[in-house]
Amino acid sequence: QILHKHSVCGMPEAPLSASLAEARPEQQKQLLGERLAEATPEQQKQLLGERLAAATPEQQTQFLGERLYPLIQAQAPTVAGKVTITLLKMDNGELLNLLHSPDALNSKIVEAVTVLEGDPAARAEAEAAWRLVSGG
């Protein structure tokens, strides 16, 4: 098992997946946030993957949506919720890649906006899903 060095104090730390999996959900968020702030991009990808692996499918969707939404909102503020819902239908591995590739994410945002604008059925489905998750 590989032990990771904590970048602040240089002391060996428990394997990332073990410490994340053992923490309660609210502790996982705090722990993950602290580690992400200190991690290289490759380590960030690993940490996010480990967090997803330890989560239920519902938690995975929420976790990815919480990270995608602000990025999408910066590019498409008027349809950010609908685009987020649309992208969350993708495979989690693909979504992780989008989180780490701004160009790929921007391309998917443009694609989703185009689909929503051009396909009334897709727009209606995204709007219905958005109403369910937003409570409106």
Beta strands, then each sheet from edge to edge (+ up, - down):
strand 1: 4-5
strand 2: 12-13
sheet 1: 1+ 2-
end
